[in-house]
Amino acid sequence: MNAFDIAIVGAGPAGLAAARAAARSGKSVAVIDDNPEAGGQIWRGAAQIPLAAGARLFAMTRVFDVRPGFEVHTAPHGVIRAERLILATGARELFLPFPGWTEAGVAGAGALQTLVKSGMDVRGRRVLVAGSGPLLVAVAASLRAKGARVLGVAEQAPLGRIVPFLLRYAAKLPQATALRARLFGVPYWTGVWPVSFAAGRVALSNGRELDVDFLACGFGLVPNSEAAQLLGCRVEDGFVVVDSRQETTVRGVYCAGEPTGIGGLEKALEEGERAGAAATGQAVRPGRTGAFVRDLARAFALDGRLYGLARPETLICRCEEVPLAELAMHREWREAKLQTRCGMGACQGRICGPVAARLFGWTACSVRPPLVPVAAEWLATGQRQQEPGSDR
């Protein structure tokens, strides 16, 4: 068993900031992430990111169970035990269904960006970026820098909400202006969203139709709060509740970054620093990003018409191929899950669960291990059985 003073789940900006702060105390720190390198979604593909001196990175490590007593069950490193636990598990994209959203050529905005950072060639490919949130412009700029032909950015939020938000946070205007400069000549439509996709053609709510190679589409972010829920931490409106020191309602468990509220890089770094300091008994600086989180949510609140795009035959659960009409026959998530297997596929409801919550008002009743798909031998023994002749 690996034992540390502090275990941090997640090696994105929040987790790295927490590791840096915790390591200052001289305590032993473990950082656990399912990617081969640190950086998370924001810094993925960047130049080598230094890990805090004294911290150990458990890379390509899948966390499938978290238990009281600060035990993190992983593959392939077994149980990692700590005296304090910091959850910096980030967020994932929110998808909303419309006719054709499961067709080849439709990808999450952040997912396409990740693929490109990993080496996918998009030079000369026609891309429309659509959905909601500041991420869209950043994705469009990065795709264009890699040679993609960005045909436009379709933001569902109206201009009347976006401009006041930008004016209130004028300090961020230079960054926004720089991104727009990288997209010179690329249309930015507000109050517009995709209504259908078929055979490479996107129909938009403003009446435009575009032929594309990729529709990169995402309607904001959903916090990865499953590990916190598994530990019994209080969650409200999908977000983990923390105090001014980033401690959750479970003593000794801290949470930082997007799981406590969608707020981007600055919030992640601030909360990670605070969590790492608090977990090791250091002085904690007060938070400054709470108002930004609330204003961001209001500025990019989703238009209710987005929830009416799916047709009866539109798939809601992609893994188990469950259409809207079949789900609509049921009263709540558990019943739908039992009768249709919705949420029981490879993604374990991470895509269709948030969709069902918005379309029907359903919420998952519980979170159970394994948190991610994992080999049965791990569940049975807690460690991978070596094959005969294997030295791994």
Summary of the structure (lengths in Angstrom):
residues: 392
radius of gyration: 21.3
end to end distance: 17.9
largest distance: 65.6
contacts: 1327
relative contact order: 0.15
helix: 32%
strand: 24%
